Amino acid sequence: MIETETNTNPLREYFEKNDKRLIHKWMHYFDIYHRHFARFCNRQPVVLEFGVSHGGSLQMWKEYFGPGARIYGVDIEPKCVHVQSDGVTVYIGDQQDRRFLRDLKSRIEPVDILIDDGGHTMKQQIVTFEEMYPAVKEPGIYLIEDLHTSYWKKYGGGLRKRRTFIEYSKRLIDYLNAWHIESRQVRVDDFTRSAYSMTYYDSVLVIEKAKMGPPVVRQTGNLSF
C-alpha cells in the first residue's frame, strides 16, 4: 500500500510523533499493518505480540485499536514485565518452549491478531507458528515479521536452506491449495480449512484466517456459439 495525502496511516503518524516508549520497526511495515489490521480498530480485539523490547509497540497497538482492546506481549527478558499498563499484559517466557506456549494459550482469550516479532530464529518462528496458529480466531490474522533472518546465517538461515521459516512457509502454500492436489503427499488438513490467504511482503508473511470449505465453481450466462 502506497500512502498519499488522502490516504493517511495512523500507525505511521503515531510512530513519527512518538515520544513514549521506544519503537523499532522497518518503515514499510506500517503500511502492511494498516492494510490488514484496520478492520479490527475499535472492535475490542485481542492482540498478542511476541517481542516486547521497550514496550513501545504495545503502547502503539493500544492506541491504534482503541478502547477495549486487550493487548498481550511475550518476551524472554524479565524486565519487560515493567511495561505493563491498563489493558496491556506481559508474559515472560521462551517462545520456542512448547510447554510455555501451551500454558500461554490456557491463560489468554482466543486471539484476533498475532504478531511474531520475537527472537527471529528459525526454531522460534516455526515452533511459535505450530503452537499458536490454532489460537488465532477465524477470522483473524497471523503475521510473522523480520523474515529476512531466514537468509541470515547467525539466525540459522541461508538461501533455500532447509528448515528456515521461508522454506517452511513454502510448504504451507501447498496446503492452502490442497483441495486441488491429486497426489496423496498433500492432504486437506486444518491449515487448508482455516487459511483464507497467505500474503508475502519484503520480510513479512500475513496469513488471514477464515473458515474454509471446498472451493465451488459455477457458470452463469448463455453460450455464444
N, C-alpha and C positions, 0 to 999 in steps of 0.2 A: 504494500500500500504506500503510495507516494502522497505526502501531505501537500495541501495547497492552503491558501489563505482562508478558504471557505470550508476547509476540512481539517480542523484542528484536532490535536491529540492531547487529551487531558493528562495522560501519563507523561508524555514528553514535557508538557508545560510544568507539571509538578516537579519533574527532575531538574529542569532548568532553574526553577525558583527555590529548590530545596535548601533549607537552612537548618534542617533537623539531622537525624542520624544519617551516616554515610551510605550512599547508594553507589554501587559499582556495576555498570551494565554496558554492553556493546550497544551503540546508539540505534542500530537498525532493529533491535529487539522491541522497541516501544511500539512501532507500527504493527509488528506481529501480535504483541499482546492485545492491543486495542482492537485489531481485526477480529480476534477470536473471543475476547473477554467482554466486549461492550454489552452484549445482550444479558449479561449477568448483573450489571450495575443496578443498584437499588432494589435487588431482589433477594437480599439476605443470603448470599451464597456462603458455602463452607469452602475455604481456600486453604490448601496445605502447600507450604513451600519448604523444600529441603535446601538447606544452606541459609543460615541466618546472618552470619558475619556480624556487622554492627547494627543490624535491625532496621536499616533504612527502607528496604523494600517492603518489609512487613507494615511499616507505617504508610508507605505509598499505597499498598493494596487496601488498607483500611479506609483511607481517604477516597480511593477510586471506586470501590464497590459500595460505599455508602452505609447508612445506618443499618444495624442488624447483621452486617457481615461478620462471620466468625472466621478469624484468621489464625492458623496454626503454623508454627515454624519448627523445624527439626535441625539440630546441629550436634556435632560431637564435642564441641567446646563448652564446658560447664558454665563459663562466664556469660554465655549467650542468654541464659535464663533471666538476666537482669534487664533485658529489653522488653519483657512482658509489660502489657498495659491493658486497659479495659478493652475487651474484645480481641486481644492478641495473647495467645498462649504458646509457650515454647517448651518442647520436649527435648531432652538431651539423650542422645544415643547414636549408635553407629548404623548408618543406612545400609551397610552390607551385612548386617546381622539379622538374619531372617526371624529369629525369635523376638528381637526388639520390634521389628516391623509388624509382626503378628500381634504383639501386645499393643502397639500403637493403634492398630485398626480396631481393637476392642475398646479403646479409650475415647475415640472421637466419632463423630457422626459420619455417615457416608459423605464423600467429598464431591463437590461440584467441579472444582478446578484443582489439579495437582501440578505443581511446577517443580521439576527436578533441577535445581541449581546448586547441588551439593558438592561432593568431593571430585566428581567428574572422572573417576577411574572407571575402567570397563566393568569391573565386578560390581562397583557401587551402582552404576546405571542399570545394569542388567538385573541384579538382584532386586533393586527397588522397583523396577518395572514389573517383574514377575510377581512380587508380593503385593504391590499397591495398585496395579491397574484394576483388579477386581473391586477395589474400594471406591472407585470413581463411579458416580451415578450415570445412568442413561436417561437423558442426555447429560453429557459432561465433557470435560477437556483434560487430557493428559499431555503435558508439554515438557519435553526434555531439551535443555539448552546447553550451550557450550560443547556441542558435538564435534567441534574441531579437535578435541582431545583424542578422538578416535584415530587421528593421524599423528599424534604426538607420542614418541617413544616413552617418555617419562610417566605417562598415564596408562601405559600398556597398549598404546595404539600403534598404527602403521598402515600404510596404504594397502587395502584389501587383506589386511591381516585377520585371520580367523579370531572370533570372539571379541572383536571390537563392537561397540554398540551400533555403529553404522552397518557393519556386516550382519549383525543380529537382526537389525530392523529390516534389512532387505528380505529376509525370510518371512517377516510379517506381511509383506506385500503379497506373497503367495496365499497366505491365509485370508487376507482381505478379499481375494478373488477365488477362494476355494470352491464356491458354488459352481464354477465353470471348469475346474480342473478334473480331467479324466483319470489321471494317474492316482493310484492309491497311496502314493507317497505323501500327498497332502489331502487331508480330510477336513470338512467343515468342523470347526471347533468353537469354543467360547469366544475367541477373538473374532472369528468370522461373524458370529451372531451379535457382536456388540460394537464393532468398529465401523463407523459411517464413512470416515475418510482418514487418510494419512497425508499431511501436507508438509513437504520439506522446504526449508529455507536454509540460507547460509548458517550453519551451526545449530539449527533448531529443527525439531520434529514435533508437529502438533497432531495428536490423534483425537479426533472428535468421536465421542461415543454416542450411540443410539441403538435402540433395539432393532435388529435387522433380521429379515427373513429372506427366503429365496427370491432373487430378482424376478420380476414379471415383465414380459414383453407383450405388447398389444399392437394392433393396427387399427386405424380409422380411415375413412375416406373411400373413394371409388377408384377402381382400376382405370388407368388412362389408355391402355392398349391391351 
